[in-house]
Amino acid sequence: MKTYTEPARSIPAKCFDVVVAGGGTAGVVAALAAARTGARTVLIEAKGYVGGTMLEGGTTLHSFFTLGKLFERESKQVVRGIAQEIIDRLVAVGGSTGHLTDAVNCDYDEHCTLIDVEKYKLVAAEMLEEAGVTVYFNTLVADADVTAGRLNGVVVQSRVEGRLYFKAAAFIDATGWGDLSAYAGAQYIEPEEYSVANSVGIGGIDVERYTQYLRDNNVLSGVTYGPRDGREGQIVRVGAPFHKVLSTLMAQHYKATGKPAAQEADSNRIPLDFQKKMAALAMTLGFTTMHDNYFMYLKLNQVMKKGLTSQAEMTKAELNLRRKQSEALKLLREYIPGCENAFIARSAPTLCTRRGRSVLCDYDIKNEDILAGRHFEDDIAYFGFHDCAPKMHVGGDGTYGIPLRAILVRDLDNLFAVGMMISTDYYAYMSTRNTVSCMAQGQAAGTLAALAALSGVPPRQVPFKDLRDKLTQDGVYLGENEPPRN
Ligand SMILES: Cc1cc2nc3c(=O)[nH]c(=O)nc-3n(C[C@H](O)[C@H](O)[C@H](O)COP(=O)(O)OP(=O)(O)OC[C@H]3O[C@@H](n4cnc5c(N)ncnc54)[C@H](O)[C@@H]3O)c2cc1C
């Protein structure tokens, strides 16, 4: 038997103004913006909580600010609006450090904004409830109903209510992987290699001893102090080179002295054996934390050749990443002072992808736009961070604009794409994919989706001025309202 034909059947239908697919980094903000603008909004999330990769992959949120110190210029906060409100709400319950500045510069970004991921789950869900968003947890977007370039509705699979149809006027794909766009027939590019990760939270760590060990071995590249378990002035972020950088340092040392780094008493004495094993696991030594005796996260990366198209490869990657976690834990316990009692305190429910489908939109942000610090007539957000800094950074005054066209899915009337899926150019994506950029995109998409639905026209026909006015009224920085200095 090669195929099975599913019998046609009628399923319950529900009506909304705006459908947001995916309650992650961008989707939460999009749903809040749409509901607050007055649209009946439904948010569909596959898991039992919101937050997505922002909770499961990364460490510090990059970035509300432009890069400053490294380029000898003043840094400014350019992302505000709902993204900032989420931080404020978290700070109020001890769920975020707020925006900190490094004591010792951490690599390239002197700013550090940490969140307590468990507190985020509750705070964000409460904000959605307050805004009147209908949330479908444990529900998967499974198909799209499209006629002549217009989305009429989505088919979802709810664990509890089974298959449902949600009709709406405007739709936002915030699934990270671009699922809804693919179902709707949008054009997209599949990157050939998907770097996936399952970042693990490590408990039982003596943060101070661990940090001292890195310092003693010349591999500490930055330290940030802030609130940890309610006490100010504690170590909350430690920068340390990635495995590749470590090997480069070792090679440089060898070239300069003719001796392997591990044999040089004054230099890096981290056992060579550990360094080799660490490199094999693609493991990092830097971490952030908001709690005593805890690291968030130990990142373990793996490349999947056919991430989206091979179920077998995905299953293999899930297992491999768990093997790597166990190996990494053994290494920490065996080699690093302060980690003798380390244990895996949490892992993500599923692997996190760094890059899913790249969905083609009316405009494709290119790295040259970012390097030139380019702005557009239809900017919906300002952003100033590049993950490839210091090699690459945002030009001009340190900001570039994300134009509205970059989130309008090509050839589809009423579908937005937001989050990590918007840029096809790899180096541009290394900027646009970052959490704070995703949140900023979400606010614009949610606002415009609601304005369009409420006025009964497709998003492209809403006067841009109406969107811009609403965004600035809702606290978004678009170059006129002077941002606060850090
Ligand atoms: C390992 C790793 C480390 C990172 N480190 C950092 C960092 O330190 N700082 C930083 O700023 N950025 C970091 N990033 C990048 C950043 O976290 C992501 O690019 C960003 O969070 C993506 O946001 P998003 O809204 O596009 O997707 P997500 O936040 O992943 O949201 C997608 C949501 O959609 C849901 N979903 C998916 N498919 C469906 C479906 N069919 N139906 C229903 N729901 C669905 C998912 O469950 C998820 O909740 C990191 C990424 C990774 C993978």
The ligand as a Tripos MOL2 file, in Angstrom:
@<TRIPOS>MOLECULE
LIG
   53    58     1     0     0
SMALL
NO_CHARGES

@<TRIPOS>ATOM
      1 C1         20.4340   27.1900   19.6280 C.3       1 LIG1
      2 C2         20.0020   28.5950   19.3530 C.ar      1 LIG1
      3 C3         20.5850   29.6260   20.0450 C.ar      1 LIG1
      4 C4         20.1810   30.9360   19.8280 C.ar      1 LIG1
      5 N1         20.7500   31.9390   20.5610 N.ar      1 LIG1
      6 C5         20.2320   33.1890   20.4890 C.ar      1 LIG1
      7 C6         20.6430   34.2060   21.4070 C.ar      1 LIG1
      8 O1         21.4700   33.9660   22.2940 O.2       1 LIG1
      9 N2         20.0790   35.4370   21.2820 N.ar      1 LIG1
     10 C7         19.1570   35.7340   20.3230 C.ar      1 LIG1
     11 O2         18.6780   36.8790   20.2760 O.2       1 LIG1
     12 N3         18.7650   34.7990   19.4340 N.ar      1 LIG1
     13 C8         19.2510   33.5320   19.5160 C.ar      1 LIG1
     14 N4         18.8260   32.5550   18.6550 N.ar      1 LIG1
     15 C9         17.8980   32.9250   17.5780 C.3       1 LIG1
     16 C10        16.4830   33.1570   18.0590 C.3       1 LIG1
     17 O3         16.2540   32.5000   19.2960 O.3       1 LIG1
     18 C11        15.4540   32.6410   17.0320 C.3       1 LIG1
     19 O4         15.8230   33.0010   15.7270 O.3       1 LIG1
     20 C12        14.0800   33.2610   17.3220 C.3       1 LIG1
     21 O5         13.7240   33.0070   18.6690 O.3       1 LIG1
     22 C13        13.0540   32.6940   16.3670 C.3       1 LIG1
     23 O6         11.7930   33.2470   16.6660 O.3       1 LIG1
     24 P1         10.5320   32.8690   15.7770 P.3       1 LIG1
     25 O7          9.3850   33.6340   16.3400 O.co2     1 LIG1
     26 O8         10.8460   32.9890   14.3380 O.co2     1 LIG1
     27 O9         10.3210   31.3050   16.0310 O.3       1 LIG1
     28 P2         10.0410   30.5360   17.4330 P.3       1 LIG1
     29 O10        10.3480   31.3930   18.6000 O.co2     1 LIG1
     30 O11        10.7160   29.2490   17.3010 O.co2     1 LIG1
     31 O12         8.4740   30.3580   17.3800 O.3       1 LIG1
     32 C14         7.8210   29.4420   16.5550 C.3       1 LIG1
     33 C15         6.6480   28.8770   17.3420 C.3       1 LIG1
     34 O13         5.7690   28.2300   16.4340 O.3       1 LIG1
     35 C16         5.3800   26.9710   16.9550 C.3       1 LIG1
     36 N5          5.0660   26.1400   15.7910 N.ar      1 LIG1
     37 C17         5.9030   25.7010   14.8240 C.ar      1 LIG1
     38 N6          5.2340   25.0340   13.8680 N.ar      1 LIG1
     39 C18         3.9270   25.0630   14.2380 C.ar      1 LIG1
     40 C19         2.7350   24.5700   13.6520 C.ar      1 LIG1
     41 N7          2.7220   23.9290   12.4810 N.pl3     1 LIG1
     42 N8          1.5570   24.7680   14.3160 N.ar      1 LIG1
     43 C20         1.5250   25.4320   15.5060 C.ar      1 LIG1
     44 N9          2.6350   25.9430   16.0910 N.ar      1 LIG1
     45 C21         3.8130   25.7710   15.4610 C.ar      1 LIG1
     46 C22         6.6000   26.5090   17.7600 C.3       1 LIG1
     47 O14         6.2320   25.5600   18.7360 O.3       1 LIG1
     48 C23         7.1000   27.8170   18.3510 C.3       1 LIG1
     49 O15         6.5170   28.1020   19.6110 O.3       1 LIG1
     50 C24        19.1940   31.2190   18.8630 C.ar      1 LIG1
     51 C25        18.5960   30.1780   18.1490 C.ar      1 LIG1
     52 C26        18.9830   28.8700   18.4010 C.ar      1 LIG1
     53 C27        18.3110   27.7540   17.6560 C.3       1 LIG1
@<TRIPOS>BOND
     1     1     2 1
     2     2     3 ar
     3     2    52 ar
     4     3     4 ar
     5     4     5 ar
     6     4    50 ar
     7     5     6 ar
     8     6     7 ar
     9     6    13 1
    10     7     8 2
    11     7     9 ar
    12     9    10 ar
    13    10    11 2
    14    10    12 ar
    15    12    13 ar
    16    13    14 ar
    17    14    15 1
    18    14    50 ar
    19    15    16 1
    20    16    17 1
    21    16    18 1
    22    18    19 1
    23    18    20 1
    24    20    21 1
    25    20    22 1
    26    22    23 1
    27    23    24 1
    28    24    25 2
    29    24    26 1
    30    24    27 1
    31    27    28 1
    32    28    29 2
    33    28    30 1
    34    28    31 1
    35    31    32 1
    36    32    33 1
    37    33    34 1
    38    33    48 1
    39    34    35 1
    40    35    36 1
    41    35    46 1
    42    36    37 ar
    43    36    45 ar
    44    37    38 ar
    45    38    39 ar
    46    39    40 ar
    47    39    45 ar
    48    40    41 1
    49    40    42 ar
    50    42    43 ar
    51    43    44 ar
    52    44    45 ar
    53    46    47 1
    54    46    48 1
    55    48    49 1
    56    50    51 ar
    57    51    52 ar
    58    52    53 1
@<TRIPOS>SUBSTRUCTURE
     1 LIG1         1 GROUP 0 **** ****
